[in-house]
Amino acid sequence: MAAWTDVYRAGLVFMCVIILTESKTDKDTLTDADLKKFEEMVELKGGKFIMGTDEPNARDGEGPSRKVTVKPFKIMRYPVTNAAFRQFVKAKRFKTEAERFQWSFVFDAFVSEEVKANITERIPNTPWWVPVPRAYWRQPEGQGSTITKKLNWPAVHISANDAKQYCQWKGWRLPTEPEWEYAARGGLESKRYPWGARYDNKRMNIWQGKFPEENTKEDGYHGSSPVDAFEPQNDYGMYDMVGNLWEWTSTIFKSPNQDSNPENPMLVLRGGSYIDSKDGAFNHMARVTTRMGNTADAGSDNLGFRCASNVEREKYKPISTPPKGKKADSVKAKTEKVEL
């Protein structure tokens, strides 16, 4: 009897662990405090930093490293969540481009065999992407799927055009690529990851295992994950900058192998996603410089975004002025100290 009591108690503990884990990751309701937290912005003072990498495996314009200057700005700590995007859709009666196109790309593992049987065409070089009818942010895997318990997960199937509309509704904008990387680096210089030089599979959501057949899920997830599934990735308190999903920026992607269409330009995406790898053996190497380009109307279940905004110039205005008769650049201006 004592043995059964111990088993019963162990079972209760196990169930409590499950409940606590689910409450942290899967949410079908979000409080006003949750919504406010997920839309919080961090204010960064900007300045000069080393952008890019000189690693020999740099690709898609990751290198060379160079000194870049960004002005003071704000950027969201988290990617935009389903809950926040739903508010926008309700307020503006907005339809995303995936809804208007009536399809979007979904990773093969999350598509039913019934749906696959009716798909006649795939992209030859990336057959794991399935063009699924009626897949969009509210139905991320197509008809029958839901975000009911994924309100704190990032909104996906979001085009750059959709993202711009959301940001404008909030009075914000998409970050530039230099702003994005400045925020991702967290004040560290020339490090591979937002937290430092060493890989840590508990800090981001990427693919572990043989792609695309097997994901060992060492990080706890097969597909995308909640925006707060992992701890902040750097000292600026930024979440999900590397891994989970690609994020749109407002910077034009220039490719020597492809002409740009001014009516539908390619924009830079940053951060990598859940299908990327530690070493670049398949897809992209997930690191702070990872980048690629896509057209502004593109959508898939690993594309999302976060917003940025300007900081009032007065906050960083020089507090000393040059004496009369002296050139302005002859006096070193002092600026206010701003806590990050």
Buried (B, 14 or more C-beta within 10 A) or exposed (E): EEEEEEEEEEEEEEEEEEEEEEEEBBBEEBEEEBBEBBBEBBBBBBEEBBBBBEBEEBBBBBBEBEEBEBBBBBBBBBBBBBBBBBBBBEEEEBEBBBBEBEBBBBBBBBBEEEBEEEBEEBEEEEEBBBBBBBBBBBBBBBEEBEBEEBBBBBBBBBBBBBBBBBBEBBEBBBBBBBBBBBBBBBBBEBBBBBBEEEBEBEBBBBBBEEBBEEBEEEBEBBBBBBBBBBEBBBEBBBBBBBBBBBBBBBBBBEEEEEEBEEEEBBBBBBBBBBBBBBEBEEBBBBBBBBBBBBBBBBBBBBBBBBBBBEBEEEEBEEEEEBEEEEEEEEEEEEEEEEEE
